[in-house]
Amino acid sequence: MKPTKLTKEQQQKSLEWDADVVMEQIQMQESSHRRMAALVEYQLAYPDMTIREFFAMASEDEDEEEEE
């Protein structure tokens, strides 16, 4: 069975879809990196704070930012 060839338009759509997926993964990694950097920053500022307390505080901060 011979593989079917994609038209130029299908190739372009496929490339765009792949690029969108890659960009989404990059954005998730950047977001994860920022959260980890914030965690380290808070742990240095508040060495007695637990990770659970940090995420609770970060969640409250995000809620306050959304309200503004």
QUIFEN-V639924 format. One line per field, one symbol per residue. phi: phi as a letter, one per 20 degrees, with the letter a starting at -180 (. if undefined). psi: psi as a letter, one per 40 degrees, with the letter a starting at -180 (. if undefined). burial: # if it has 16 or more other ideal C-beta (glycine too) atoms within 10 Angstrom, else .. Layout:
phi->???
psi->???
burial->???
This chain:
phi->.effeefgffffffffffffffffffffffffffffffffgffffcfefefffgffffffffffffff
psi->hhiiiiiddddddddddddddddddddddddddddddddddddddgdehiddddddddddddddddd.
burial->.........................................#...........#..............
